[in-house]
């Protein structure tokens, strides 16, 4: 799986607008401030608070 670096650079947390940490395997993005994990499904980041997983 390869997400475009340009896309990754544009992504912010939809809740706090903070920067996200991309998981090493590119399976999700983590917002350390909100403690939410946003999944990547079929190479599409799902940036919805409703779909996010609490961590
Ligand atoms: Zn956040």
mmCIF file of the protein (N, C-alpha, C, O) and its ligand, coordinates in Angstrom:
data_MODEL
# 
_entry.id   MODEL 
# 
loop_
_entity.id 
_entity.type 
_entity.pdbx_number_of_molecules 
1 polymer     1 
2 non-polymer 1 
# 
_entity_poly.entity_id                      1 
_entity_poly.type                           'polypeptide(L)' 
_entity_poly.nstd_linkage                   no 
_entity_poly.nstd_monomer                   no 
_entity_poly.pdbx_seq_one_letter_code       
;(UNK)(UNK)(UNK)(UNK)(UNK)(UNK)(UNK)(UNK)(UNK)(UNK)(UNK)(UNK)(UNK)(UNK)(UNK)(UNK)
(UNK)(UNK)(UNK)(UNK)(UNK)(UNK)(UNK)(UNK)(UNK)(UNK)(UNK)(UNK)(UNK)(UNK)(UNK)(UNK)
(UNK)(UNK)(UNK)(UNK)(UNK)(UNK)(UNK)(UNK)(UNK)(UNK)(UNK)(UNK)(UNK)(UNK)(UNK)(UNK)
(UNK)(UNK)(UNK)(UNK)(UNK)(UNK)(UNK)
;
_entity_poly.pdbx_seq_one_letter_code_can   XXXXXXXXXXXXXXXXXXXXXXXXXXXXXXXXXXXXXXXXXXXXXXXXXXXXXXX 
_entity_poly.pdbx_strand_id                 A 
# 
loop_
_entity_poly_seq.entity_id 
_entity_poly_seq.num 
_entity_poly_seq.mon_id 
_entity_poly_seq.hetero 
1 1  UNK n 
1 2  UNK n 
1 3  UNK n 
1 4  UNK n 
1 5  UNK n 
1 6  UNK n 
1 7  UNK n 
1 8  UNK n 
1 9  UNK n 
1 10 UNK n 
1 11 UNK n 
1 12 UNK n 
1 13 UNK n 
1 14 UNK n 
1 15 UNK n 
1 16 UNK n 
1 17 UNK n 
1 18 UNK n 
1 19 UNK n 
1 20 UNK n 
1 21 UNK n 
1 22 UNK n 
1 23 UNK n 
1 24 UNK n 
1 25 UNK n 
1 26 UNK n 
1 27 UNK n 
1 28 UNK n 
1 29 UNK n 
1 30 UNK n 
1 31 UNK n 
1 32 UNK n 
1 33 UNK n 
1 34 UNK n 
1 35 UNK n 
1 36 UNK n 
1 37 UNK n 
1 38 UNK n 
1 39 UNK n 
1 40 UNK n 
1 41 UNK n 
1 42 UNK n 
1 43 UNK n 
1 44 UNK n 
1 45 UNK n 
1 46 UNK n 
1 47 UNK n 
1 48 UNK n 
1 49 UNK n 
1 50 UNK n 
1 51 UNK n 
1 52 UNK n 
1 53 UNK n 
1 54 UNK n 
1 55 UNK n 
# 
loop_
_struct_asym.id 
_struct_asym.entity_id 
A 1 
B 2 
# 
loop_
_chem_comp.id 
_chem_comp.type 
_chem_comp.mon_nstd_flag 
UNK 'L-peptide linking' . 
ZN  non-polymer         . 
# 
_pdbx_entity_nonpoly.entity_id   2 
_pdbx_entity_nonpoly.name        ? 
_pdbx_entity_nonpoly.comp_id     ZN 
# 
_pdbx_nonpoly_scheme.asym_id         B 
_pdbx_nonpoly_scheme.entity_id       2 
_pdbx_nonpoly_scheme.mon_id          ZN 
_pdbx_nonpoly_scheme.ndb_seq_num     1 
_pdbx_nonpoly_scheme.pdb_seq_num     101 
_pdbx_nonpoly_scheme.auth_seq_num    101 
_pdbx_nonpoly_scheme.pdb_mon_id      ZN 
_pdbx_nonpoly_scheme.auth_mon_id     ZN 
_pdbx_nonpoly_scheme.pdb_strand_id   A 
_pdbx_nonpoly_scheme.pdb_ins_code    . 
# 
loop_
_atom_site.group_PDB 
_atom_site.id 
_atom_site.type_symbol 
_atom_site.label_atom_id 
_atom_site.label_alt_id 
_atom_site.label_comp_id 
_atom_site.label_asym_id 
_atom_site.label_entity_id 
_atom_site.label_seq_id 
_atom_site.pdbx_PDB_ins_code 
_atom_site.Cartn_x 
_atom_site.Cartn_y 
_atom_site.Cartn_z 
_atom_site.occupancy 
_atom_site.B_iso_or_equiv 
_atom_site.pdbx_formal_charge 
_atom_site.auth_seq_id 
_atom_site.auth_comp_id 
_atom_site.auth_asym_id 
_atom_site.auth_atom_id 
_atom_site.pdbx_PDB_model_num 
ATOM   1   N  N  . UNK A 1 1  ? 0.854   -1.192 0.000  1.00 0.00 ? 1   UNK A N  1 
ATOM   2   C  CA . UNK A 1 1  ? 0.000   0.000  0.000  1.00 0.00 ? 1   UNK A CA 1 
ATOM   3   C  C  . UNK A 1 1  ? 0.888   1.240  0.000  1.00 0.00 ? 1   UNK A C  1 
ATOM   4   O  O  . UNK A 1 1  ? 1.883   1.308  0.722  1.00 0.00 ? 1   UNK A O  1 
ATOM   5   N  N  . UNK A 1 2  ? 0.515   2.208  -0.814 1.00 0.00 ? 2   UNK A N  1 
ATOM   6   C  CA . UNK A 1 2  ? 1.314   3.419  -0.865 1.00 0.00 ? 2   UNK A CA 1 
ATOM   7   C  C  . UNK A 1 2  ? 0.408   4.628  -0.978 1.00 0.00 ? 2   UNK A C  1 
ATOM   8   O  O  . UNK A 1 2  ? -0.254  4.836  -1.994 1.00 0.00 ? 2   UNK A O  1 
ATOM   9   N  N  . UNK A 1 3  ? 0.390   5.395  0.049  1.00 0.00 ? 3   UNK A N  1 
ATOM   10  C  CA . UNK A 1 3  ? -0.372  6.642  0.023  1.00 0.00 ? 3   UNK A CA 1 
ATOM   11  C  C  . UNK A 1 3  ? 0.549   7.728  -0.519 1.00 0.00 ? 3   UNK A C  1 
ATOM   12  O  O  . UNK A 1 3  ? 1.754   7.723  -0.269 1.00 0.00 ? 3   UNK A O  1 
ATOM   13  N  N  . UNK A 1 4  ? -0.033  8.646  -1.257 1.00 0.00 ? 4   UNK A N  1 
ATOM   14  C  CA . UNK A 1 4  ? 0.808   9.710  -1.794 1.00 0.00 ? 4   UNK A CA 1 
ATOM   15  C  C  . UNK A 1 4  ? 1.240   10.644 -0.678 1.00 0.00 ? 4   UNK A C  1 
ATOM   16  O  O  . UNK A 1 4  ? 0.424   11.050 0.151  1.00 0.00 ? 4   UNK A O  1 
ATOM   17  N  N  . UNK A 1 5  ? 2.527   10.987 -0.655 1.00 0.00 ? 5   UNK A N  1 
ATOM   18  C  CA . UNK A 1 5  ? 3.029   11.875 0.406  1.00 0.00 ? 5   UNK A CA 1 
ATOM   19  C  C  . UNK A 1 5  ? 2.325   13.225 0.387  1.00 0.00 ? 5   UNK A C  1 
ATOM   20  O  O  . UNK A 1 5  ? 2.166   13.855 1.433  1.00 0.00 ? 5   UNK A O  1 
ATOM   21  N  N  . UNK A 1 6  ? 1.899   13.679 -0.802 1.00 0.00 ? 6   UNK A N  1 
ATOM   22  C  CA . UNK A 1 6  ? 1.189   14.961 -0.890 1.00 0.00 ? 6   UNK A CA 1 
ATOM   23  C  C  . UNK A 1 6  ? -0.142  14.873 -0.153 1.00 0.00 ? 6   UNK A C  1 
ATOM   24  O  O  . UNK A 1 6  ? -0.536  15.801 0.553  1.00 0.00 ? 6   UNK A O  1 
ATOM   25  N  N  . UNK A 1 7  ? -0.831  13.742 -0.329 1.00 0.00 ? 7   UNK A N  1 
ATOM   26  C  CA . UNK A 1 7  ? -2.107  13.548 0.359  1.00 0.00 ? 7   UNK A CA 1 
ATOM   27  C  C  . UNK A 1 7  ? -1.889  13.465 1.868  1.00 0.00 ? 7   UNK A C  1 
ATOM   28  O  O  . UNK A 1 7  ? -2.598  14.107 2.644  1.00 0.00 ? 7   UNK A O  1 
ATOM   29  N  N  . UNK A 1 8  ? -0.911  12.676 2.270  1.00 0.00 ? 8   UNK A N  1 
ATOM   30  C  CA . UNK A 1 8  ? -0.638  12.493 3.702  1.00 0.00 ? 8   UNK A CA 1 
ATOM   31  C  C  . UNK A 1 8  ? -0.336  13.838 4.355  1.00 0.00 ? 8   UNK A C  1 
ATOM   32  O  O  . UNK A 1 8  ? -0.760  14.099 5.481  1.00 0.00 ? 8   UNK A O  1 
ATOM   33  N  N  . UNK A 1 9  ? 0.409   14.699 3.634  1.00 0.00 ? 9   UNK A N  1 
ATOM   34  C  CA . UNK A 1 9  ? 0.792   15.995 4.197  1.00 0.00 ? 9   UNK A CA 1 
ATOM   35  C  C  . UNK A 1 9  ? -0.415  16.900 4.407  1.00 0.00 ? 9   UNK A C  1 
ATOM   36  O  O  . UNK A 1 9  ? -0.389  17.779 5.268  1.00 0.00 ? 9   UNK A O  1 
ATOM   37  N  N  . UNK A 1 10 ? -1.474  16.691 3.623  1.00 0.00 ? 10  UNK A N  1 
ATOM   38  C  CA . UNK A 1 10 ? -2.665  17.544 3.707  1.00 0.00 ? 10  UNK A CA 1 
ATOM   39  C  C  . UNK A 1 10 ? -3.621  17.112 4.804  1.00 0.00 ? 10  UNK A C  1 
ATOM   40  O  O  . UNK A 1 10 ? -4.464  17.899 5.236  1.00 0.00 ? 10  UNK A O  1 
ATOM   41  N  N  . UNK A 1 11 ? -3.503  15.892 5.252  1.00 0.00 ? 11  UNK A N  1 
ATOM   42  C  CA . UNK A 1 11 ? -4.499  15.361 6.184  1.00 0.00 ? 11  UNK A CA 1 
ATOM   43  C  C  . UNK A 1 11 ? -4.313  15.936 7.579  1.00 0.00 ? 11  UNK A C  1 
ATOM   44  O  O  . UNK A 1 11 ? -3.201  15.996 8.103  1.00 0.00 ? 11  UNK A O  1 
ATOM   45  N  N  . UNK A 1 12 ? -5.414  16.353 8.159  1.00 0.00 ? 12  UNK A N  1 
ATOM   46  C  CA . UNK A 1 12 ? -5.417  16.783 9.556  1.00 0.00 ? 12  UNK A CA 1 
ATOM   47  C  C  . UNK A 1 12 ? -6.580  16.076 10.244 1.00 0.00 ? 12  UNK A C  1 
ATOM   48  O  O  . UNK A 1 12 ? -7.488  15.557 9.594  1.00 0.00 ? 12  UNK A O  1 
ATOM   49  N  N  . UNK A 1 13 ? -6.530  16.069 11.543 1.00 0.00 ? 13  UNK A N  1 
ATOM   50  C  CA . UNK A 1 13 ? -7.612  15.476 12.316 1.00 0.00 ? 13  UNK A CA 1 
ATOM   51  C  C  . UNK A 1 13 ? -8.898  16.270 12.075 1.00 0.00 ? 13  UNK A C  1 
ATOM   52  O  O  . UNK A 1 13 ? -8.888  17.493 12.216 1.00 0.00 ? 13  UNK A O  1 
ATOM   53  N  N  . UNK A 1 14 ? -10.007 15.611 11.717 1.00 0.00 ? 14  UNK A N  1 
ATOM   54  C  CA . UNK A 1 14 ? -11.247 16.345 11.473 1.00 0.00 ? 14  UNK A CA 1 
ATOM   55  C  C  . UNK A 1 14 ? -11.836 16.946 12.751 1.00 0.00 ? 14  UNK A C  1 
ATOM   56  O  O  . UNK A 1 14 ? -12.682 17.838 12.684 1.00 0.00 ? 14  UNK A O  1 
ATOM   57  N  N  . UNK A 1 15 ? -11.401 16.469 13.891 1.00 0.00 ? 15  UNK A N  1 
ATOM   58  C  CA . UNK A 1 15 ? -11.946 16.969 15.154 1.00 0.00 ? 15  UNK A CA 1 
ATOM   59  C  C  . UNK A 1 15 ? -11.166 18.174 15.687 1.00 0.00 ? 15  UNK A C  1 
ATOM   60  O  O  . UNK A 1 15 ? -11.760 19.194 16.036 1.00 0.00 ? 15  UNK A O  1 
ATOM   61  N  N  . UNK A 1 16 ? -9.844  18.057 15.748 1.00 0.00 ? 16  UNK A N  1 
ATOM   62  C  CA . UNK A 1 16 ? -9.045  19.124 16.358 1.00 0.00 ? 16  UNK A CA 1 
ATOM   63  C  C  . UNK A 1 16 ? -8.173  19.877 15.344 1.00 0.00 ? 16  UNK A C  1 
ATOM   64  O  O  . UNK A 1 16 ? -7.503  20.848 15.696 1.00 0.00 ? 16  UNK A O  1 
ATOM   65  N  N  . UNK A 1 17 ? -8.188  19.425 14.089 1.00 0.00 ? 17  UNK A N  1 
ATOM   66  C  CA . UNK A 1 17 ? -7.375  20.014 13.009 1.00 0.00 ? 17  UNK A CA 1 
ATOM   67  C  C  . UNK A 1 17 ? -5.881  19.897 13.277 1.00 0.00 ? 17  UNK A C  1 
ATOM   68  O  O  . UNK A 1 17 ? -5.073  20.615 12.687 1.00 0.00 ? 17  UNK A O  1 
ATOM   69  N  N  . UNK A 1 18 ? -5.530  18.997 14.160 1.00 0.00 ? 18  UNK A N  1 
ATOM   70  C  CA . UNK A 1 18 ? -4.118  18.786 14.468 1.00 0.00 ? 18  UNK A CA 1 
ATOM   71  C  C  . UNK A 1 18 ? -3.478  17.809 13.494 1.00 0.00 ? 18  UNK A C  1 
ATOM   72  O  O  . UNK A 1 18 ? -4.158  17.179 12.683 1.00 0.00 ? 18  UNK A O  1 
ATOM   73  N  N  . UNK A 1 19 ? -2.168  17.697 13.590 1.00 0.00 ? 19  UNK A N  1 
ATOM   74  C  CA . UNK A 1 19 ? -1.460  16.789 12.691 1.00 0.00 ? 19  UNK A CA 1 
ATOM   75  C  C  . UNK A 1 19 ? -1.651  15.348 13.150 1.00 0.00 ? 19  UNK A C  1 
ATOM   76  O  O  . UNK A 1 19 ? -1.845  15.063 14.332 1.00 0.00 ? 19  UNK A O  1 
ATOM   77  N  N  . UNK A 1 20 ? -1.588  14.457 12.175 1.00 0.00 ? 20  UNK A N  1 
ATOM   78  C  CA . UNK A 1 20 ? -1.819  13.040 12.415 1.00 0.00 ? 20  UNK A CA 1 
ATOM   79  C  C  . UNK A 1 20 ? -0.522  12.264 12.239 1.00 0.00 ? 20  UNK A C  1 
ATOM   80  O  O  . UNK A 1 20 ? 0.353   12.657 11.468 1.00 0.00 ? 20  UNK A O  1 
ATOM   81  N  N  . UNK A 1 21 ? -0.415  11.171 12.956 1.00 0.00 ? 21  UNK A N  1 
ATOM   82  C  CA . UNK A 1 21 ? 0.708   10.254 12.787 1.00 0.00 ? 21  UNK A CA 1 
ATOM   83  C  C  . UNK A 1 21 ? 0.245   9.101  11.905 1.00 0.00 ? 21  UNK A C  1 
ATOM   84  O  O  . UNK A 1 21 ? -0.748  8.437  12.200 1.00 0.00 ? 21  UNK A O  1 
ATOM   85  N  N  . UNK A 1 22 ? 0.975   8.876  10.824 1.00 0.00 ? 22  UNK A N  1 
ATOM   86  C  CA . UNK A 1 22 ? 0.677   7.741  9.949  1.00 0.00 ? 22  UNK A CA 1 
ATOM   87  C  C  . UNK A 1 22 ? 1.300   6.486  10.554 1.00 0.00 ? 22  UNK A C  1 
ATOM   88  O  O  . UNK A 1 22 ? 2.474   6.476  10.923 1.00 0.00 ? 22  UNK A O  1 
ATOM   89  N  N  . UNK A 1 23 ? 0.497   5.433  10.649 1.00 0.00 ? 23  UNK A N  1 
ATOM   90  C  CA . UNK A 1 23 ? 1.042   4.180  11.172 1.00 0.00 ? 23  UNK A CA 1 
ATOM   91  C  C  . UNK A 1 23 ? 2.088   3.643  10.185 1.00 0.00 ? 23  UNK A C  1 
ATOM   92  O  O  . UNK A 1 23 ? 1.970   3.852  8.977  1.00 0.00 ? 23  UNK A O  1 
ATOM   93  N  N  . UNK A 1 24 ? 3.098   2.959  10.699 1.00 0.00 ? 24  UNK A N  1 
ATOM   94  C  CA . UNK A 1 24 ? 4.197   2.505  9.827  1.00 0.00 ? 24  UNK A CA 1 
ATOM   95  C  C  . UNK A 1 24 ? 3.713   1.659  8.645  1.00 0.00 ? 24  UNK A C  1 
ATOM   96  O  O  . UNK A 1 24 ? 4.277   1.748  7.555  1.00 0.00 ? 24  UNK A O  1 
ATOM   97  N  N  . UNK A 1 25 ? 2.689   0.852  8.846  1.00 0.00 ? 25  UNK A N  1 
ATOM   98  C  CA . UNK A 1 25 ? 2.194   0.007  7.760  1.00 0.00 ? 25  UNK A CA 1 
ATOM   99  C  C  . UNK A 1 25 ? 1.157   0.716  6.895  1.00 0.00 ? 25  UNK A C  1 
ATOM   100 O  O  . UNK A 1 25 ? 0.578   0.114  5.990  1.00 0.00 ? 25  UNK A O  1 
ATOM   101 N  N  . UNK A 1 26 ? 0.922   2.017  7.182  1.00 0.00 ? 26  UNK A N  1 
ATOM   102 C  CA . UNK A 1 26 ? -0.058  2.824  6.439  1.00 0.00 ? 26  UNK A CA 1 
ATOM   103 C  C  . UNK A 1 26 ? -1.473  2.237  6.512  1.00 0.00 ? 26  UNK A C  1 
ATOM   104 O  O  . UNK A 1 26 ? -2.238  2.301  5.550  1.00 0.00 ? 26  UNK A O  1 
ATOM   105 N  N  . UNK A 1 27 ? -1.797  1.673  7.661  1.00 0.00 ? 27  UNK A N  1 
ATOM   106 C  CA . UNK A 1 27 ? -3.124  1.090  7.865  1.00 0.00 ? 27  UNK A CA 1 
ATOM   107 C  C  . UNK A 1 27 ? -4.049  2.051  8.598  1.00 0.00 ? 27  UNK A C  1 
ATOM   108 O  O  . UNK A 1 27 ? -5.242  1.778  8.738  1.00 0.00 ? 27  UNK A O  1 
ATOM   109 N  N  . UNK A 1 28 ? -3.523  3.151  9.057  1.00 0.00 ? 28  UNK A N  1 
ATOM   110 C  CA . UNK A 1 28 ? -4.362  4.108  9.762  1.00 0.00 ? 28  UNK A CA 1 
ATOM   111 C  C  . UNK A 1 28 ? -3.567  5.339  10.158 1.00 0.00 ? 28  UNK A C  1 
ATOM   112 O  O  . UNK A 1 28 ? -2.336  5.364  10.120 1.00 0.00 ? 28  UNK A O  1 
ATOM   113 N  N  . UNK A 1 29 ? -4.322  6.356  10.539 1.00 0.00 ? 29  UNK A N  1 
ATOM   114 C  CA . UNK A 1 29 ? -3.739  7.594  11.038 1.00 0.00 ? 29  UNK A CA 1 
ATOM   115 C  C  . UNK A 1 29 ? -4.184  7.768  12.479 1.00 0.00 ? 29  UNK A C  1 
ATOM   116 O  O  . UNK A 1 29 ? -5.331  7.488  12.826 1.00 0.00 ? 29  UNK A O  1 
ATOM   117 N  N  . UNK A 1 30 ? -3.266  8.230  13.309 1.00 0.00 ? 30  UNK A N  1 
ATOM   118 C  CA . UNK A 1 30 ? -3.568  8.403  14.725 1.00 0.00 ? 30  UNK A CA 1 
ATOM   119 C  C  . UNK A 1 30 ? -3.461  9.884  15.074 1.00 0.00 ? 30  UNK A C  1 
ATOM   120 O  O  . UNK A 1 30 ? -2.491  10.552 14.714 1.00 0.00 ? 30  UNK A O  1 
ATOM   121 N  N  . UNK A 1 31 ? -4.490  10.394 15.793 1.00 0.00 ? 31  UNK A N  1 
ATOM   122 C  CA . UNK A 1 31 ? -4.405  11.732 16.369 1.00 0.00 ? 31  UNK A CA 1 
ATOM   123 C  C  . UNK A 1 31 ? -4.056  11.567 17.843 1.00 0.00 ? 31  UNK A C  1 
ATOM   124 O  O  . UNK A 1 31 ? -4.888  11.114 18.629 1.00 0.00 ? 31  UNK A O  1 
ATOM   125 N  N  . UNK A 1 32 ? -2.836  11.931 18.224 1.00 0.00 ? 32  UNK A N  1 
ATOM   126 C  CA . UNK A 1 32 ? -2.438  11.760 19.634 1.00 0.00 ? 32  UNK A CA 1 
ATOM   127 C  C  . UNK A 1 32 ? -3.236  12.667 20.562 1.00 0.00 ? 32  UNK A C  1 
ATOM   128 O  O  . UNK A 1 32 ? -3.460  12.311 21.719 1.00 0.00 ? 32  UNK A O  1 
ATOM   129 N  N  . UNK A 1 33 ? -3.670  13.830 20.082 1.00 0.00 ? 33  UNK A N  1 
ATOM   130 C  CA . UNK A 1 33 ? -4.408  14.765 20.935 1.00 0.00 ? 33  UNK A CA 1 
ATOM   131 C  C  . UNK A 1 33 ? -5.799  14.218 21.266 1.00 0.00 ? 33  UNK A C  1 
ATOM   132 O  O  . UNK A 1 33 ? -6.236  14.289 22.414 1.00 0.00 ? 33  UNK A O  1 
ATOM   133 N  N  . UNK A 1 34 ? -6.489  13.678 20.272 1.00 0.00 ? 34  UNK A N  1 
ATOM   134 C  CA . UNK A 1 34 ? -7.853  13.165 20.481 1.00 0.00 ? 34  UNK A CA 1 
ATOM   135 C  C  . UNK A 1 34 ? -7.860  11.696 20.861 1.00 0.00 ? 34  UNK A C  1 
ATOM   136 O  O  . UNK A 1 34 ? -8.897  11.171 21.265 1.00 0.00 ? 34  UNK A O  1 
ATOM   137 N  N  . UNK A 1 35 ? -6.742  11.034 20.741 1.00 0.00 ? 35  UNK A N  1 
ATOM   138 C  CA . UNK A 1 35 ? -6.644  9.598  20.964 1.00 0.00 ? 35  UNK A CA 1 
ATOM   139 C  C  . UNK A 1 35 ? -7.660  8.849  20.087 1.00 0.00 ? 35  UNK A C  1 
ATOM   140 O  O  . UNK A 1 35 ? -8.426  8.004  20.550 1.00 0.00 ? 35  UNK A O  1 
ATOM   141 N  N  . UNK A 1 36 ? -7.625  9.203  18.811 1.00 0.00 ? 36  UNK A N  1 
ATOM   142 C  CA . UNK A 1 36 ? -8.485  8.552  17.829 1.00 0.00 ? 36  UNK A CA 1 
ATOM   143 C  C  . UNK A 1 36 ? -7.615  7.979  16.722 1.00 0.00 ? 36  UNK A C  1 
ATOM   144 O  O  . UNK A 1 36 ? -6.562  8.519  16.382 1.00 0.00 ? 36  UNK A O  1 
ATOM   145 N  N  . UNK A 1 37 ? -8.089  6.866  16.171 1.00 0.00 ? 37  UNK A N  1 
ATOM   146 C  CA . UNK A 1 37 ? -7.391  6.246  15.041 1.00 0.00 ? 37  UNK A CA 1 
ATOM   147 C  C  . UNK A 1 37 ? -8.353  6.217  13.857 1.00 0.00 ? 37  UNK A C  1 
ATOM   148 O  O  . UNK A 1 37 ? -9.467  5.701  13.945 1.00 0.00 ? 37  UNK A O  1 
ATOM   149 N  N  . UNK A 1 38 ? -7.890  6.781  12.758 1.00 0.00 ? 38  UNK A N  1 
ATOM   150 C  CA . UNK A 1 38 ? -8.691  6.816  11.538 1.00 0.00 ? 38  UNK A CA 1 
ATOM   151 C  C  . UNK A 1 38 ? -8.180  5.738  10.601 1.00 0.00 ? 38  UNK A C  1 
ATOM   152 O  O  . UNK A 1 38 ? -6.994  5.719  10.275 1.00 0.00 ? 38  UNK A O  1 
ATOM   153 N  N  . UNK A 1 39 ? -9.053  4.840  10.162 1.00 0.00 ? 39  UNK A N  1 
ATOM   154 C  CA . UNK A 1 39 ? -8.580  3.731  9.336  1.00 0.00 ? 39  UNK A CA 1 
ATOM   155 C  C  . UNK A 1 39 ? -8.295  4.164  7.900  1.00 0.00 ? 39  UNK A C  1 
ATOM   156 O  O  . UNK A 1 39 ? -8.842  5.150  7.407  1.00 0.00 ? 39  UNK A O  1 
ATOM   157 N  N  . UNK A 1 40 ? -7.426  3.400  7.245  1.00 0.00 ? 40  UNK A N  1 
ATOM   158 C  CA . UNK A 1 40 ? -7.207  3.537  5.803  1.00 0.00 ? 40  UNK A CA 1 
ATOM   159 C  C  . UNK A 1 40 ? -7.820  2.293  5.172  1.00 0.00 ? 40  UNK A C  1 
ATOM   160 O  O  . UNK A 1 40 ? -7.408  1.169  5.457  1.00 0.00 ? 40  UNK A O  1 
ATOM   161 N  N  . UNK A 1 41 ? -8.810  2.512  4.310  1.00 0.00 ? 41  UNK A N  1 
ATOM   162 C  CA . UNK A 1 41 ? -9.494  1.390  3.667  1.00 0.00 ? 41  UNK A CA 1 
ATOM   163 C  C  . UNK A 1 41 ? -9.266  1.452  2.171  1.00 0.00 ? 41  UNK A C  1 
ATOM   164 O  O  . UNK A 1 41 ? -9.622  2.432  1.517  1.00 0.00 ? 41  UNK A O  1 
ATOM   165 N  N  . UNK A 1 42 ? -8.673  0.405  1.638  1.00 0.00 ? 42  UNK A N  1 
ATOM   166 C  CA . UNK A 1 42 ? -8.385  0.335  0.196  1.00 0.00 ? 42  UNK A CA 1 
ATOM   167 C  C  . UNK A 1 42 ? -7.652  1.589  -0.265 1.00 0.00 ? 42  UNK A C  1 
ATOM   168 O  O  . UNK A 1 42 ? -7.967  2.179  -1.299 1.00 0.00 ? 42  UNK A O  1 
ATOM   169 N  N  . UNK A 1 43 ? -6.654  1.977  0.544  1.00 0.00 ? 43  UNK A N  1 
ATOM   170 C  CA . UNK A 1 43 ? -5.771  3.109  0.254  1.00 0.00 ? 43  UNK A CA 1 
ATOM   171 C  C  . UNK A 1 43 ? -6.487  4.456  0.342  1.00 0.00 ? 43  UNK A C  1 
ATOM   172 O  O  . UNK A 1 43 ? -5.948  5.472  -0.095 1.00 0.00 ? 43  UNK A O  1 
ATOM   173 N  N  . UNK A 1 44 ? -7.696  4.470  0.905  1.00 0.00 ? 44  UNK A N  1 
ATOM   174 C  CA . UNK A 1 44 ? -8.413  5.733  1.094  1.00 0.00 ? 44  UNK A CA 1 
ATOM   175 C  C  . UNK A 1 44 ? -8.499  6.003  2.595  1.00 0.00 ? 44  UNK A C  1 
ATOM   176 O  O  . UNK A 1 44 ? -9.119  5.232  3.327  1.00 0.00 ? 44  UNK A O  1 
ATOM   177 N  N  . UNK A 1 45 ? -7.888  7.084  3.054  1.00 0.00 ? 45  UNK A N  1 
ATOM   178 C  CA . UNK A 1 45 ? -8.031  7.422  4.470  1.00 0.00 ? 45  UNK A CA 1 
ATOM   179 C  C  . UNK A 1 45 ? -9.473  7.826  4.784  1.00 0.00 ? 45  UNK A C  1 
ATOM   180 O  O  . UNK A 1 45 ? -10.061 8.661  4.097  1.00 0.00 ? 45  UNK A O  1 
ATOM   181 N  N  . UNK A 1 46 ? -10.024 7.226  5.822  1.00 0.00 ? 46  UNK A N  1 
ATOM   182 C  CA . UNK A 1 46 ? -11.402 7.523  6.228  1.00 0.00 ? 46  UNK A CA 1 
ATOM   183 C  C  . UNK A 1 46 ? -11.339 8.530  7.368  1.00 0.00 ? 46  UNK A C  1 
ATOM   184 O  O  . UNK A 1 46 ? -11.164 8.163  8.530  1.00 0.00 ? 46  UNK A O  1 
ATOM   185 N  N  . UNK A 1 47 ? -11.485 9.814  7.014  1.00 0.00 ? 47  UNK A N  1 
ATOM   186 C  CA . UNK A 1 47 ? -11.290 10.877 7.996  1.00 0.00 ? 47  UNK A CA 1 
ATOM   187 C  C  . UNK A 1 47 ? -12.637 11.313 8.582  1.00 0.00 ? 47  UNK A C  1 
ATOM   188 O  O  . UNK A 1 47 ? -13.033 12.473 8.470  1.00 0.00 ? 47  UNK A O  1 
ATOM   189 N  N  . UNK A 1 48 ? -13.318 10.372 9.198  1.00 0.00 ? 48  UNK A N  1 
ATOM   190 C  CA . UNK A 1 48 ? -14.615 10.653 9.810  1.00 0.00 ? 48  UNK A CA 1 
ATOM   191 C  C  . UNK A 1 48 ? -14.542 10.302 11.283 1.00 0.00 ? 48  UNK A C  1 
ATOM   192 O  O  . UNK A 1 48 ? -14.124 9.204  11.651 1.00 0.00 ? 48  UNK A O  1 
ATOM   193 N  N  . UNK A 1 49 ? -14.953 11.246 12.128 1.00 0.00 ? 49  UNK A N  1 
ATOM   194 C  CA . UNK A 1 49 ? -14.919 10.994 13.567 1.00 0.00 ? 49  UNK A CA 1 
ATOM   195 C  C  . UNK A 1 49 ? -15.802 9.787  13.901 1.00 0.00 ? 49  UNK A C  1 
ATOM   196 O  O  . UNK A 1 49 ? -15.470 8.993  14.782 1.00 0.00 ? 49  UNK A O  1 
ATOM   197 N  N  . UNK A 1 50 ? -16.929 9.657  13.190 1.00 0.00 ? 50  UNK A N  1 
ATOM   198 C  CA . UNK A 1 50 ? -17.838 8.527  13.447 1.00 0.00 ? 50  UNK A CA 1 
ATOM   199 C  C  . UNK A 1 50 ? -17.196 7.177  13.153 1.00 0.00 ? 50  UNK A C  1 
ATOM   200 O  O  . UNK A 1 50 ? -17.563 6.167  13.754 1.00 0.00 ? 50  UNK A O  1 
ATOM   201 N  N  . UNK A 1 51 ? -16.242 7.158  12.233 1.00 0.00 ? 51  UNK A N  1 
ATOM   202 C  CA . UNK A 1 51 ? -15.595 5.899  11.842 1.00 0.00 ? 51  UNK A CA 1 
ATOM   203 C  C  . UNK A 1 51 ? -14.315 5.651  12.641 1.00 0.00 ? 51  UNK A C  1 
ATOM   204 O  O  . UNK A 1 51 ? -13.725 4.574  12.556 1.00 0.00 ? 51  UNK A O  1 
ATOM   205 N  N  . UNK A 1 52 ? -13.898 6.635  13.403 1.00 0.00 ? 52  UNK A N  1 
ATOM   206 C  CA . UNK A 1 52 ? -12.627 6.522  14.107 1.00 0.00 ? 52  UNK A CA 1 
ATOM   207 C  C  . UNK A 1 52 ? -12.758 5.590  15.308 1.00 0.00 ? 52  UNK A C  1 
ATOM   208 O  O  . UNK A 1 52 ? -13.835 5.390  15.870 1.00 0.00 ? 52  UNK A O  1 
ATOM   209 N  N  . UNK A 1 53 ? -11.616 5.038  15.666 1.00 0.00 ? 53  UNK A N  1 
ATOM   210 C  CA . UNK A 1 53 ? -11.552 4.094  16.776 1.00 0.00 ? 53  UNK A CA 1 
ATOM   211 C  C  . UNK A 1 53 ? -10.860 4.805  17.939 1.00 0.00 ? 53  UNK A C  1 
ATOM   212 O  O  . UNK A 1 53 ? -9.834  5.457  17.743 1.00 0.00 ? 53  UNK A O  1 
ATOM   213 N  N  . UNK A 1 54 ? -11.408 4.684  19.132 1.00 0.00 ? 54  UNK A N  1 
ATOM   214 C  CA . UNK A 1 54 ? -10.753 5.286  20.304 1.00 0.00 ? 54  UNK A CA 1 
ATOM   215 C  C  . UNK A 1 54 ? -9.558  4.440  20.706 1.00 0.00 ? 54  UNK A C  1 
ATOM   216 O  O  . UNK A 1 54 ? -9.628  3.211  20.740 1.00 0.00 ? 54  UNK A O  1 
ATOM   217 N  N  . UNK A 1 55 ? -8.455  5.122  21.012 1.00 0.00 ? 55  UNK A N  1 
ATOM   218 C  CA . UNK A 1 55 ? -7.245  4.389  21.427 1.00 0.00 ? 55  UNK A CA 1 
ATOM   219 C  C  . UNK A 1 55 ? -6.777  4.902  22.774 1.00 0.00 ? 55  UNK A C  1 
ATOM   220 O  O  . UNK A 1 55 ? -5.776  4.421  23.305 1.00 0.00 ? 55  UNK A O  1 
HETATM 221 ZN ZN . ZN  B 2 .  ? -7.514  15.327 16.887 1.00 0.00 ? 101 ZN  A ZN 1 
# 
